[in-house]
Amino acid sequence: MPNPLKAYLALNDITAAEFAKKIKVSPSYLSRLMAGEREADVSTLDRIERETAGKVRPDLWIGWWRKSAKERA
């Protein structure tokens, strides 16, 4: 399963730094989230969902994160 946020950013030609600013997190924090190194909190997931107009829903994100965590283990 591909990272849903990376896919959204690529399809919409948005850089991670631009998106981080839109959801009010640091670029380094967003980078760690997208690499699967950090688990997103509820408020961040909510901001991601709102900024992507529902295209990156929390359930998609959590499914991807759990799968990537298993692959890293």
C-alpha positions as CSV (number, residue, x, y, z in Angstrom):
1,M,0.0,0.0,0.0
2,P,1.6,3.3,-1.0
3,N,1.7,6.3,1.3
4,P,-1.6,8.1,0.7
5,L,-0.2,11.5,1.5
6,K,2.8,11.1,-0.8
7,A,0.5,10.0,-3.6
8,Y,-1.8,13.0,-3.0
9,L,1.1,15.5,-3.0
10,A,2.6,14.0,-6.2
11,L,-0.8,14.1,-8.0
12,N,-1.4,17.7,-7.0
13,D,2.1,18.9,-7.5
14,I,2.5,20.1,-3.9
15,T,5.8,19.9,-2.1
16,A,5.9,18.4,1.4
17,A,7.2,21.8,2.7
18,E,4.2,23.6,1.2
19,F,1.8,21.1,2.7
20,A,3.5,21.2,6.1
21,K,2.9,25.0,6.2
22,K,-0.7,24.5,5.3
23,I,-1.3,22.0,8.1
24,K,0.8,24.0,10.6
25,V,3.5,21.5,11.3
26,S,7.3,21.6,10.6
27,P,8.6,20.2,7.4
28,S,10.8,17.8,9.4
29,Y,7.8,16.5,11.4
30,L,5.9,15.9,8.2
31,S,8.9,14.2,6.7
32,R,9.0,11.8,9.6
33,L,5.3,11.1,9.4
34,M,5.6,10.4,5.7
35,A,8.5,8.1,6.3
36,G,6.5,6.2,8.8
37,E,8.9,7.1,11.6
38,R,6.3,8.9,13.6
39,E,2.6,8.2,14.3
40,A,0.3,11.1,13.5
41,D,-1.9,12.5,16.3
42,V,-5.6,13.0,15.9
43,S,-5.4,16.7,15.3
44,T,-2.7,16.3,12.6
45,L,-4.8,13.6,10.9
46,D,-7.8,16.0,11.0
47,R,-5.8,18.8,9.4
48,I,-4.5,16.4,6.7
49,E,-8.0,15.3,5.9
50,R,-9.4,18.8,5.7
51,E,-6.5,20.1,3.6
52,T,-6.8,17.3,1.1
53,A,-10.6,17.7,0.9
54,G,-11.1,14.2,2.4
55,K,-8.8,12.5,-0.1
56,V,-6.4,11.4,2.7
57,R,-8.7,10.1,5.4
58,P,-7.5,9.0,8.8
59,D,-8.4,5.4,8.1
60,L,-6.3,5.4,4.9
61,W,-3.4,6.9,6.8
62,I,-3.6,4.6,9.8
63,G,-3.9,1.5,7.5
64,W,-0.7,2.6,5.6
65,W,1.1,3.5,8.9
66,R,0.4,0.1,10.5
67,K,1.5,-1.7,7.4
68,S,4.7,0.3,7.1
69,A,5.4,-0.3,10.8
70,K,5.1,-4.0,10.3
71,E,7.5,-3.9,7.4
72,R,10.0,-1.9,9.5
73,A,9.8,-4.4,12.4
